[in-house]
């Protein structure tokens, strides 16, 4: 199973990349899991003026982003909470696509410098996932006080968060496999 972890922050001094890398590394330790970390800072999409499938000459980076998302069996969206919502760059990237998300299991992970860990953003992200025709995992990964959760080498040092990451990864793999295996059985029958 292929999991795409989409890092939805491009801001200088960002902290959410630590969470995205930690998740990608933890997923990669599980047998049968292939992980692709998609950093929107590297993808560098312009402001969306039209969906990718309607563009006459789409940007190459948008085409590659589409291929990466389309080839994933499951997706985790990682975003900081900005002004009570998820990042604009993540929304912009998602708006380029639609069919690439269809009927896929999608998890959310948010970070914040405060004690709520991006809770408001998770609610909005799960609503977005439903509108994409995908399946939001009920369990969310909230990373409060992200600036204190990792050491200088970007290793997770908070014991409570370590348990949260372990639970989230285990639950996401179960959730994603249940959906992916059902989709595969349905295709075999059809």
C-alpha positions as CSV (number, residue, x, y, z in Angstrom):
1,X,0.0,0.0,0.0
2,X,1.3,3.4,-0.9
3,X,0.7,6.3,1.5
4,X,1.3,9.9,0.4
5,X,2.0,12.3,3.2
6,X,1.3,15.9,2.0
7,X,3.2,18.6,3.9
8,X,1.0,21.7,3.7
9,X,3.3,24.4,4.8
10,X,5.8,26.5,2.9
11,X,6.4,29.2,5.5
12,X,10.0,30.0,6.6
13,X,10.6,28.6,10.0
14,X,7.8,26.1,9.6
15,X,7.5,23.4,12.2
16,X,5.0,21.1,10.5
17,X,7.7,19.5,8.4
18,X,8.9,17.7,11.6
19,X,5.6,16.0,12.0
20,X,5.4,15.1,8.3
21,X,8.8,13.5,8.4
22,X,8.1,11.7,11.6
23,X,4.9,10.2,10.2
24,X,6.6,9.2,6.9
25,X,9.4,7.5,8.8
26,X,7.0,5.7,11.1
27,X,4.8,4.5,8.2
28,X,8.0,3.3,6.3
29,X,8.9,0.9,9.1
30,X,5.7,-1.2,8.5
31,X,6.0,-4.1,6.0
32,X,4.1,-3.6,2.8
33,X,4.0,0.2,3.2
34,X,5.6,2.5,0.6
35,X,5.6,6.2,1.6
36,X,5.9,9.3,-0.6
37,X,6.4,12.6,1.2
38,X,5.1,15.5,-0.9
39,X,6.4,18.8,0.3
40,X,4.3,21.6,-1.2
41,X,7.4,23.9,-0.8
42,X,9.1,21.7,-3.4
43,X,6.0,21.4,-5.6
44,X,5.6,25.2,-5.7
45,X,2.2,25.5,-7.3
46,X,1.0,28.8,-8.6
47,X,-2.4,30.1,-7.4
48,X,-5.0,27.8,-8.9
49,X,-6.9,29.5,-11.7
50,X,-8.4,26.3,-13.1
51,X,-8.5,22.6,-12.2
52,X,-5.7,20.7,-13.7
53,X,-7.9,18.5,-15.9
54,X,-9.3,21.6,-17.6
55,X,-6.0,23.3,-18.4
56,X,-4.7,23.4,-21.9
57,X,-1.1,23.7,-20.8
58,X,-0.8,22.6,-17.2
59,X,2.4,23.3,-15.3
60,X,4.7,20.3,-15.1
61,X,4.8,20.5,-11.3
62,X,1.0,20.3,-11.1
63,X,1.0,17.3,-13.4
64,X,3.5,15.5,-11.2
65,X,1.6,16.4,-8.0
66,X,-1.5,14.9,-9.6
67,X,0.3,11.7,-10.5
68,X,1.7,11.4,-7.0
69,X,-1.7,11.9,-5.4
70,X,-3.4,9.6,-7.9
71,X,-0.9,6.8,-7.4
72,X,-1.4,6.8,-3.6
73,X,-3.7,4.4,-2.0
74,X,-4.1,6.5,1.1
75,X,-3.2,10.1,2.0
76,X,-2.3,12.0,5.2
77,X,-2.6,15.8,5.1
78,X,-0.3,17.7,7.5
79,X,-1.0,21.3,8.1
80,X,-0.3,24.0,10.6
81,X,-3.3,25.9,12.0
82,X,-3.4,29.5,10.6
83,X,-6.1,31.8,11.8
84,X,-8.3,28.9,12.9
85,X,-8.0,26.9,9.7
86,X,-5.6,24.9,7.7
87,X,-3.0,26.5,5.4
88,X,-3.9,28.3,2.2
89,X,-1.1,26.5,0.3
90,X,-2.7,23.1,1.2
91,X,-6.1,24.4,0.0
92,X,-4.6,25.7,-3.2
93,X,-2.9,22.4,-4.0
94,X,-6.0,20.4,-3.3
95,X,-8.1,22.7,-5.5
96,X,-6.0,21.7,-8.5
97,X,-7.3,18.1,-8.2
98,X,-10.5,16.2,-7.5
99,X,-10.7,12.7,-9.0
100,X,-7.3,11.9,-7.5
101,X,-8.8,11.9,-4.0
102,X,-12.0,10.0,-4.8
103,X,-12.8,7.2,-2.4
104,X,-9.4,7.3,-0.7
105,X,-8.8,7.0,3.0
106,X,-7.4,10.3,4.2
107,X,-6.0,11.2,7.6
108,X,-5.3,14.6,9.1
109,X,-2.4,15.8,11.3
110,X,-2.2,19.4,12.5
111,X,0.4,21.4,14.4
112,X,0.2,24.6,16.4
113,X,2.4,26.6,18.8
114,X,-0.4,26.5,21.4
115,X,-2.1,23.9,23.5
116,X,-4.9,22.9,21.1
117,X,-2.6,21.5,18.4
118,X,-4.6,22.7,15.4
119,X,-8.0,21.3,16.5
120,X,-10.0,23.9,14.5
121,X,-8.1,23.0,11.3
122,X,-8.8,19.3,11.7
123,X,-12.5,19.8,11.7
124,X,-12.3,21.9,8.5
125,X,-9.9,19.4,6.8
126,X,-12.2,16.5,7.5
127,X,-15.1,18.4,6.0
128,X,-13.0,19.1,2.9
129,X,-12.2,15.4,2.7
130,X,-15.9,14.6,2.6
131,X,-16.5,17.1,-0.1
132,X,-13.7,15.5,-2.2
133,X,-15.6,12.2,-2.1
134,X,-12.9,10.6,0.2
135,X,-13.1,9.0,3.6
136,X,-11.7,11.0,6.6
137,X,-10.2,8.9,9.3
138,X,-12.0,9.8,12.6
139,X,-8.8,9.8,14.7
140,X,-6.8,13.0,14.2
141,X,-3.2,13.7,15.1
142,X,-2.9,17.0,17.0
143,X,0.6,18.3,17.8
144,X,0.4,21.1,20.4
145,X,3.4,23.2,21.3
146,X,5.2,21.8,18.3
147,X,8.2,24.0,18.8
148,X,9.0,22.1,22.0
149,X,8.1,18.6,20.8
150,X,11.3,17.9,18.8
151,X,15.0,18.3,19.6
152,X,17.6,20.2,17.6
153,X,18.1,17.2,15.3
154,X,14.3,17.1,14.7
155,X,13.8,13.9,16.8
156,X,10.5,13.6,18.6
157,X,11.2,13.9,22.4
158,X,7.8,14.3,23.9
159,X,6.7,11.0,25.4
160,X,2.9,11.7,25.3
161,X,3.2,12.7,21.6
162,X,5.3,9.6,20.9
163,X,2.4,7.5,22.1
164,X,0.0,9.6,20.0
165,X,2.1,9.1,16.9
166,X,2.2,5.3,17.5
167,X,-1.6,5.1,18.0
168,X,-2.2,7.3,14.9
169,X,0.1,5.4,12.6
170,X,-1.4,2.0,13.7
171,X,-5.0,3.3,13.4
172,X,-4.3,4.9,10.0
173,X,-2.8,1.7,8.6
174,X,-5.8,-0.3,9.8
175,X,-8.3,2.2,8.4
176,X,-6.5,2.6,5.1
177,X,-6.0,-1.2,4.6
178,X,-9.7,-1.8,5.3
179,X,-10.8,0.6,2.6
180,X,-8.1,-0.3,0.1
181,X,-8.7,-4.1,0.4
182,X,-12.4,-3.6,0.0
183,X,-11.9,-1.5,-3.1
184,X,-9.6,-4.2,-4.5
185,X,-12.2,-7.0,-3.8
186,X,-14.9,-4.9,-5.4
187,X,-12.8,-4.4,-8.6
188,X,-12.0,-8.1,-8.7
189,X,-15.8,-8.9,-8.6
190,X,-16.7,-6.3,-11.2
